[in-house]
């Protein structure tokens, strides 16, 4: 970390320590003005007097170095956009200081280094946070950028929602030859559960505006193949949310992201899913039924062939899959609330289902 930024952060952390020595019931507006000035907020009184219920309490929660949360309000709360907007109005450097002050006491620094070691060939020994943004996604609430000692910068997500499901899923694709983004599951000393993951690179096949008809016609063969292989695993493990979860990377691999809903293997379970061989033709030719049907007729046989091939791989690797699930049995029991043996039996039945 650059010495000037390090000194600035150390100054803020000393002031923060003094601030939190004041009992919560005794903290005054002037105390909050003082700490906000140190963190880099210019119009402190204007910031403090925003018309948000319990706003000063929320500010204390935001500044708390023992809490990883940069959005101190439930995402289902009616004022969540107001709070998110207020924090976004802070200078960029202020958000960086606040987030950086949380790294040590929460164990977040060690967890980030662990993720970086899985993302890069040369595991960094240190890093500095260079940017922090709040994003409007249920399963990704903080996007931050880090720079290691060699100057390499990487963007990471900190998620506080659906962490356990995504962590359980993350160990499965690699067992059956599928690409997967690394994740780190971390429970802070204070008991917070979080998930760290890299910001995905590439195009979101279902959601990005750049998925035009010409691009679909140019790329669909490997998109369909990648999605079919991911769907085979998803069907076996019961992933329920897939629309908007397929990312085509620059390296021509299709990743499944944000796999937070697992083990939905009953016929009555709700799934948000549209097969890629239906979606892409409709996207390419929304007003031409004939062309849409013709493209779908080309895609589906390819999809079905690759899907069957991936299922054969999954069956072949079942012993490894079963071993992994047994290793994760405590997490799976916590996640599902069901007897582990029942969950495992459901997965096995799906893998070896007659087709």
N, C-alpha and C positions, 0 to 999 in steps of 0.2 A: 504494500500500500504506500502511496506517495506520502512523504513526511508531513506536508502541509495538511492534507486531508486527514491524516492520522491524528495530528495535533488538534485539529478542529473537532474531530469526533471525540477525542479524549476530554476536551473541554466540555462538550455537551454531556458526556457520560458523568462527569463530576457534578455538573449542575443537576442532572437528572437524579443522581443519588441523593443530593441535598433535598430536592423537591419531594421525593417519595419518603423522606424521613418525617415530613409533615403529615400528621394524621389526616386521613381523608376528610373527616368532618371539620377539620380546622383550615383546610386549604381555601384561600381567597382568590378572587379574580386577579388581584395583583400578582399573586404567586404564579398563576397560570400565564399571565402576560410575560412575566420574567423568563420562564422556561421556554415559552414560544419564541421569544426574541433570540434566545441562545440557539434554538434549533434552526432559526432562519426565517421565521414568519415576519413579514414587514408590518402589516396593519393588524397588530395583535388584538386590539379591542374590537375591531370590526369582525375579525375571525371568531372571537369569543362570544359575540352577541348575535350570532346567526340564530334564526328562529327555528331551532330544532329542539324538541323536548329533551331535557336532561343532557344538553350538549356538552356542558363542562365535565360531566361525569364520563361521557363518551370520549372526550379528549384525554382524560386520565387513563382510560382503558387503552386508547391508541398509543400513548406514550409509555405504558407499562413495559419495562424491558424483560419481564418474565413471561410475556404473552406474545405469541407469534402473529397475532391477528392484526392486520392493517385495516380491517373494516369492522370496527367495534359495534356491530349491530347485526341482527339476524337477517339473512337474505330475503326472508319472507315478510319482514316488517314493512309497514307502509311508508316509513321514512328512509328506507335503505338508499334510495337514489339521492336523497338530499345529503345524507351523510357521506356517501361515496363522492358526490359532487364537491362537497366542502373540502374533503381531503385532497381531491384532485386539484383544487385551487391553490394548495400549498406550493411553494417553490419546489422544484425538482430536488434540490439539495436537501431540503427539510425532510422529505420522505426518505431519502437515502440515509440520512443520519438516524432517523427514527428506526428504520428497519435494521440498520447496522448495529444499533445499540441492543437489539434483541438476540444477536447471534450467539453470544457466549452463554448467558444464563439458561437459555432454552436448549442448548446443545445443537442449535441449528447450523453453526459453523462446521462442526464435524460431519453432520449429515450432508451438507452441501459439498464438502470435500470428497465424501464418499461417492456422491453422484458424479462429480467431475472426473473422478478416477475411472468411472465406468464409461464415460463419454469420450475420453481422450487417451491417447497412447501414453503420454507422459503425465502421470498423476501430479497435479499441482500441490504445493505445500501450503500455499496461501492465496488469497484473492481479496479483492475489494469490490464492494457493491457500487455500481456506477449509475444505476437507474432503477426506479421502483414505480410501477404503475398498477392501478386497480382496474380489473377487467370485469365486464358484466357477463360472467359465465357461472353457472351453478357450481361446476366442479373444478373451477380454476379461479381463485379470487385475487391472487397477487402474481404479477409478472415482473420479474426482476432480472437485471443484467449484471454479470460479474466479469471482472478482468483478473486473470491470473498474473503471477509474477513475470511471465514472459510476454505479457501484453495481449494474450488471446482473450477474446470476449465471447461469452455464451449467454443465451437467454434461457431462463428457467421459470417454471411455474411452482408456486406453493399452493397446494390444495388442502382444504379442510373438510371436504365433503366427499363421501364415498371412498375414503382412503383404503379401507380394508379390502373391499371388493377388487379395486384396481391392483392392489398389492398381490392378492391371491392370484389374479389372472396373469400378472406379469411374468411368472415363472413357467407358464405353459407353452407359449408359442415356440420358444427356443427348443423345446423337447421334440417338436415335430417339424423342425426345419423352417419355421416361419419367422419373419422379421418382427422385432418388438423393440420399443423404446425402453431404456432403463428407467427404473424408478427406485426411490429410497423411501421406505416407510419409517417414520420416526415418531416416538412418543416422548414428549418433553418431560423433564423432571417434575413439571407442574401437572402432568397428566393430559396435556393436549395431544391429540393424534393428528398428524399431518402427513402429506405425501409430497415429495419433491420429484419433478420430472422435467425433461427438456422441452423447450418450445419446439413443436414439430415443424419441420421444413417440408415444403411441397404444397400441393393443391388439395383442398378438401373436395373430394369428387362430388359430393352431394350439395355442398353449400356455396362454394366459391363462384363468383360471377365470371371468372376466367374460363369456366368450363363451357365453352361454346360448341356449336355443332362441328366446326372444323377441327377443333381440338379432340372432340369425342371420336371423330372418324379417324384421326391420326393416332390416338393413344388407346383406343378401347381394348385392343387385344390383351395387352398386359394389365390394364386396369381390371378387366373381367377375370383374368386368371388369378390375379392377386386377391381380389374380393372373394372369389370362389373358395380359395384355400383358407382364407380367414373365416368365411362362413361355415366351412366344415368344422373347424375347431369351435366356433361360436355355437353351433347347433349342439355339439357334444357337451359343452360346459354350460349352455343355457344363457347366453348373453341376450338381454332383452332390448337394449338400446343400440341400434346400429345406424339409423338414419343420421347422416352427418358425422359419422365416426370413421370413415374411410379416408386415409390420407395417402396420396400418391407422391412418393419422395422423388427428389432429383435423381437418385440412384436407381430409379425404375423398380421400386419395391412398394407394395401397398401395406400400410400399417393400420391397425385398429387402435384408436385412441379412446381414452376416457371410459374404460370398461368397468363401470361401477355397479352394474346390475348383472348378477350371475345366478346360475342354478335354477333358472326358470324353465323347467323341463316338463311341466304338466301341460296338457292340451288346453287347459283353461287359462293359462298364464298369458297376460297381455304383453305383446311385443311391438315395438315401434321399428318397423323394418319393411323396406321395399327392395326386392331383389334388383341387383345392378342391371341385369338383362332386361328388366322392365323400365327402370328409371332412366337409363341413358338414352334409349330410343325416344322416350317421351320428351326428354330434355332437348334432344337434337332436332326432333320434328314435331313440335307441339300441335301444328295445324295440318299435318299431312299423315293421315292414317296409313296410307299405303307404304310410304317410306319407313314409317315407324315400325310397321309389322315386318317389313323386309329386314330391317336392321336387327330387330329382336330375334328373327328366325336365324340370323347368323350368329348372334351372341349366345343364345341359350344352349345350343349343342356344345360349344366350347366350354361354357360354364359348367355344364353337367359332367363333362369328361374330366375336367380338372378337379371338380368337387369329389368325384368318385376316387380319383387318384389320391387326393389328400386324405380321404377317409381310410384308404388302405394303409397309408403311412401312420395314421393315428392308431389304427388297430394294431399295427406292428409294434408301435412304441407304447402300447398300453401299460406294460410293466413299469416303465419310467414315469408315466403319467400318474399311475396309482401310487407309486412310491412318493412322488412329490405331494400329492393330495394328502397322503397319510402324514407327511412331515408338517403339513399346514392344517392338520385336523383341529387344533385348538382355535385357530383363526376362523376356520370354516364353521365350526360350531357357534362361535360368537357372531359371525356374520349372518348365518341363516337362522339361528335359534332352533335348529333341528338336530336330531341325533346324527352324528357324523356318518355312521355306517349306512344310514338311509340315503344321505346325500350321495355318498360314494356309489351305492347300488344304483341310484338313478342315473348317474353319469355313465357307469359301466353298461347299463342297459341301453343307453342311447348310442354308445360307441359300437356295441355289437348288435344293434338293431338290424333285423333282416330288411334288405332292400331289394 
